[in-house]
Amino acid sequence: MTYRAGVIGTGGIAGMGILGMHDEDAIGKEKIDASHAGGYASTDDIELVAVADVDEDKLATFGDAWDIPVDRRYGSHDSMLGQEDLDVVSICTPSFLHHEHTIDAAKSAADPEVIWCEKPIASQVSAAEEMVDVCDETGTELVVNHSFRFTDKLRRLHDLIHERNLLGEVTSVSTQYRMELMRNSTHVLDTLVYLLDARAAEVSGYINGENEAVDSLGTGTDVVDAGGGGHVVMDDGSFVTVDCTIPRDISSMTLNFIGTEGKLYLNNDDGEWRYWSLEDGEHVEKPLPGIEGAWTWDDDYKRSFANAATHIEDLLNGDGDNFSPGAEAARSLEVIVGFYISHYTGSTVEIPLAEPLREIPITSW
């Protein structure tokens, strides 16, 4: 059976490439494998048949690059959703539009079984919660593209921590990644909540007000996404420090876990994962069972889109459970919002956020 896919938004992550992530000469001119369209192209049974964007030039460029017929290039997402019968819809628009586009897709005549939404899930916690609720009501699987969850090594590591008790009880974690919090650091925060299987309980944050996207992406300045961090007490009792204040060129995505049975160091930029088992009061370095080498950009991230599309194919076939659901994506978002609230109020913020605080938007690109 062939499944039909549509894409809303023709930006870099949809299939055209992003400066800083891909070769500049290829951006807008070549098909990019590490993208939603590239993920679909890697599958046996999902065909990208339609695309929508309000920008006519970008729509034409994307349509030509990915061989979308002219009559299936739509100037609005409403037109595509009203005229196409789709099994899966990708949401590749800026994060402040994810809420509208996801809900419109879930309720539309296109009637998709799966929505593949870019990260972060939304700009405000209430919007993320509504997206999850509407998708539940319509029987739509909401898959959020936190790419690291779709890499084999991280899934194996999750199983080692929770099924084989690799670390025992995790008591402390320190993390570092580049600014900005919404655009970039949502990755490290989602990796944190994924590996801990936990949710934040208390947040204390700092926002430095700096971002690099204005220059690197050519964006306007009418967003508040910036570098920041703070500390988080998770609901499992673990204490977490987060530093996402550092510019891209000197940053290094690291997570350092300390547990009652061992410790684990992950550095995804440098390709170094190290594990020590605690034995008779001494930390003894050992290989991670079933994991050869470390997570790398070329060997893992670029394959994550193909892995995600294969996972979507499995969901459409009725096989397996969604392992990057909207409800979990909202957990990293509420930490980021908590950092902002804490910084500007000078207070510690409790999670779940109180009702009015769930309405606060953190706009990004």
BELZI-V494188 format. One record per residue. RES is the residue in three letters. PHI is phi as a letter, one per 30 degrees, with the letter a starting at -180 (none if undefined). PSI is psi in radians with two decimals (* if undefined). Layout:
res: (RES | RES)
phi: (PHI | PHI)
psi: (PSI | PSI)
//
This chain:
res: (MET | THR | TYR | ARG | ALA | GLY | VAL | ILE | GLY | THR | GLY | GLY | ILE | ALA | GLY | MET | GLY | ILE | LEU | GLY | MET | HIS | ASP | GLU | ASP | ALA | ILE | GLY | LYS | GLU | LYS | ILE | ASP | ALA | SER | HIS | ALA | GLY | GLY | TYR | ALA | SER | THR | ASP | ASP | ILE | GLU | LEU | VAL | ALA | VAL | ALA | ASP | VAL | ASP | GLU | ASP | LYS | LEU | ALA | THR | PHE | GLY | ASP | ALA | TRP | ASP | ILE | PRO | VAL | ASP | ARG | ARG | TYR | GLY | SER | HIS | ASP | SER | MET | LEU | GLY | GLN | GLU | ASP | LEU | ASP | VAL | VAL | SER | ILE | CYS | THR | PRO | SER | PHE | LEU | HIS | HIS | GLU | HIS | THR | ILE | ASP | ALA | ALA | LYS | SER | ALA | ALA | ASP | PRO | GLU | VAL | ILE | TRP | CYS | GLU | LYS | PRO | ILE | ALA | SER | GLN | VAL | SER | ALA | ALA | GLU | GLU | MET | VAL | ASP | VAL | CYS | ASP | GLU | THR | GLY | THR | GLU | LEU | VAL | VAL | ASN | HIS | SER | PHE | ARG | PHE | THR | ASP | LYS | LEU | ARG | ARG | LEU | HIS | ASP | LEU | ILE | HIS | GLU | ARG | ASN | LEU | LEU | GLY | GLU | VAL | THR | SER | VAL | SER | THR | GLN | TYR | ARG | MET | GLU | LEU | MET | ARG | ASN | SER | THR | HIS | VAL | LEU | ASP | THR | LEU | VAL | TYR | LEU | LEU | ASP | ALA | ARG | ALA | ALA | GLU | VAL | SER | GLY | TYR | ILE | ASN | GLY | GLU | ASN | GLU | ALA | VAL | ASP | SER | LEU | GLY | THR | GLY | THR | ASP | VAL | VAL | ASP | ALA | GLY | GLY | GLY | GLY | HIS | VAL | VAL | MET | ASP | ASP | GLY | SER | PHE | VAL | THR | VAL | ASP | CYS | THR | ILE | PRO | ARG | ASP | ILE | SER | SER | MET | THR | LEU | ASN | PHE | ILE | GLY | THR | GLU | GLY | LYS | LEU | TYR | LEU | ASN | ASN | ASP | ASP | GLY | GLU | TRP | ARG | TYR | TRP | SER | LEU | GLU | ASP | GLY | GLU | HIS | VAL | GLU | LYS | PRO | LEU | PRO | GLY | ILE | GLU | GLY | ALA | TRP | THR | TRP | ASP | ASP | ASP | TYR | LYS | ARG | SER | PHE | ALA | ASN | ALA | ALA | THR | HIS | ILE | GLU | ASP | LEU | LEU | ASN | GLY | ASP | GLY | ASP | ASN | PHE | SER | PRO | GLY | ALA | GLU | ALA | ALA | ARG | SER | LEU | GLU | VAL | ILE | VAL | GLY | PHE | TYR | ILE | SER | HIS | TYR | THR | GLY | SER | THR | VAL | GLU | ILE | PRO | LEU | ALA | GLU | PRO | LEU | ARG | GLU | ILE | PRO | ILE | THR | SER | TRP)
phi: (none | c | c | c | c | b | b | c | j | c | d | e | d | d | l | c | j | b | d | j | c | b | e | e | d | c | d | i | b | b | d | c | d | d | a | d | d | d | d | d | d | d | d | d | b | c | c | d | c | a | b | b | a | d | c | d | d | d | d | d | d | d | e | d | d | c | h | d | e | e | d | c | c | c | d | a | d | d | d | d | d | d | c | c | c | b | c | b | b | c | c | c | d | e | e | d | c | e | e | d | d | d | d | d | d | d | c | d | d | d | h | d | d | b | c | c | c | d | d | d | e | a | c | b | d | d | d | d | d | d | e | d | d | d | d | d | d | c | i | c | d | c | c | c | d | d | e | d | d | c | c | d | d | d | d | d | d | e | d | d | d | c | c | c | h | e | c | i | d | d | c | b | b | c | b | b | a | d | d | c | d | d | d | c | d | e | d | d | d | d | d | d | d | d | d | d | h | b | b | d | c | b | b | b | b | b | b | c | i | c | b | c | d | e | d | d | c | i | d | d | c | d | b | c | e | a | d | l | l | k | b | b | c | d | d | c | j | d | c | b | c | b | b | b | c | c | d | e | d | c | d | a | d | b | b | b | c | c | b | d | c | l | b | b | b | c | b | d | d | d | i | b | b | b | b | b | c | d | b | h | i | b | d | c | d | b | d | d | d | i | b | c | i | c | d | b | d | d | c | b | e | d | d | d | d | d | d | d | d | d | d | d | e | d | d | d | d | i | c | i | c | d | c | b | d | e | d | d | d | d | d | d | d | d | d | d | d | d | e | d | d | d | d | d | c | i | b | d | c | d | c | d | d | d | e | d | d | d | c | d | c | c | d | b | c)
psi: (2.39 | 2.21 | 2.60 | 2.26 | 2.55 | 2.64 | 2.30 | 2.03 | 2.20 | 0.54 | -3.03 | -0.78 | -0.34 | -0.55 | 0.10 | -0.19 | 2.68 | 2.32 | 2.29 | -0.34 | -0.50 | 2.86 | 2.21 | -0.60 | -0.35 | -0.34 | 2.14 | 0.02 | -0.41 | 2.77 | 2.32 | 2.09 | -0.70 | 1.26 | 2.99 | -0.85 | -0.70 | -0.65 | -0.82 | -0.73 | -0.43 | -0.24 | 2.88 | -0.51 | 0.09 | 2.22 | 2.22 | 1.99 | -0.28 | 2.71 | 2.61 | 2.43 | 2.50 | -0.28 | 1.93 | -0.68 | -0.81 | -0.65 | -0.77 | -0.74 | -0.81 | -0.81 | -0.72 | -0.76 | -0.65 | 0.26 | 0.73 | 2.20 | 2.54 | -0.65 | 0.00 | 0.38 | 1.98 | 2.45 | -0.05 | 2.63 | -0.54 | -0.70 | -0.79 | -0.79 | -0.44 | -0.39 | -0.28 | 2.55 | 1.89 | 2.49 | -0.52 | 2.47 | 2.25 | 2.35 | 1.82 | 0.44 | 2.98 | 2.66 | -0.52 | -0.14 | -0.13 | -0.72 | -0.96 | -0.82 | -0.62 | -0.82 | -0.73 | -0.72 | -0.75 | -0.59 | -0.02 | 2.94 | -0.37 | -0.52 | 0.96 | 2.58 | -0.46 | 2.42 | 2.17 | 1.77 | 2.35 | 2.76 | 2.77 | 2.82 | -0.65 | -3.12 | -0.30 | 2.62 | -0.69 | -0.64 | -0.74 | -0.74 | -0.68 | -0.68 | -0.80 | -0.79 | -0.79 | -0.73 | -0.63 | -0.77 | -0.60 | 0.00 | 0.55 | 2.27 | 2.17 | 1.88 | 2.14 | 2.33 | 1.06 | 1.71 | -0.59 | -0.49 | -0.35 | 0.25 | 2.44 | -0.67 | -0.74 | -0.63 | -0.69 | -0.74 | -0.71 | -0.76 | -0.67 | -0.71 | -0.68 | -0.48 | -0.50 | 0.11 | 0.79 | -0.69 | -0.09 | -2.46 | 2.05 | 2.21 | -0.48 | 2.45 | 2.36 | 2.40 | 2.68 | 2.40 | 3.06 | 2.77 | 2.75 | 2.89 | -0.81 | -0.81 | -0.70 | -0.90 | -0.17 | -0.48 | -0.88 | -0.60 | -0.68 | -0.67 | -0.68 | -0.93 | -0.49 | -0.86 | -0.53 | -0.34 | 0.78 | 2.94 | 2.59 | 2.57 | -0.68 | 2.50 | 2.37 | 2.16 | 2.93 | 2.34 | 2.21 | -0.13 | 0.13 | 2.56 | 2.78 | -0.16 | -0.49 | -0.71 | -0.80 | -0.52 | -0.12 | 0.54 | 2.95 | -3.10 | 0.23 | 0.78 | 2.84 | -0.05 | 2.29 | 3.04 | 2.72 | -2.85 | -2.70 | -2.76 | 2.66 | 2.30 | 2.06 | 2.85 | -0.09 | 0.07 | -0.14 | 2.59 | 2.23 | 2.34 | 2.47 | 2.16 | 1.81 | 0.84 | -0.06 | 2.42 | 2.75 | -0.77 | -0.28 | 0.10 | 2.90 | 2.07 | 1.87 | 2.55 | 2.26 | 1.94 | 2.34 | 2.17 | 3.05 | -0.24 | 0.01 | -3.11 | 2.73 | 2.30 | 2.18 | 2.26 | 1.78 | -0.45 | -0.70 | -0.09 | 0.72 | 2.08 | 2.25 | 2.50 | 2.39 | 2.26 | 2.39 | 1.96 | 2.03 | 0.73 | 0.05 | 2.45 | 2.10 | 2.07 | 2.35 | 2.78 | 2.65 | 2.15 | 2.19 | 0.10 | 2.03 | 2.17 | -3.00 | 3.00 | 2.31 | 2.77 | -0.93 | -0.60 | -0.32 | -0.96 | -0.82 | -0.46 | -0.19 | -0.56 | -0.72 | -0.72 | -0.71 | -0.76 | -0.65 | -0.68 | -0.73 | -0.71 | -0.74 | -0.75 | -0.71 | -0.53 | -0.04 | 0.37 | 2.19 | 3.05 | 2.66 | 2.04 | 0.28 | 1.10 | 2.77 | -0.65 | -0.60 | -0.58 | -0.56 | -0.37 | -0.69 | -0.60 | -0.73 | -0.46 | -0.80 | -0.82 | -0.69 | -0.68 | -0.80 | -0.84 | -0.77 | -0.80 | -0.82 | -0.20 | -0.17 | 0.64 | 2.87 | 2.37 | 2.30 | 2.50 | 2.41 | 2.57 | 2.52 | 2.71 | -0.89 | -0.55 | -0.41 | -0.21 | -0.14 | 2.13 | 2.47 | 1.68 | 2.48 | -2.82 | *)
//
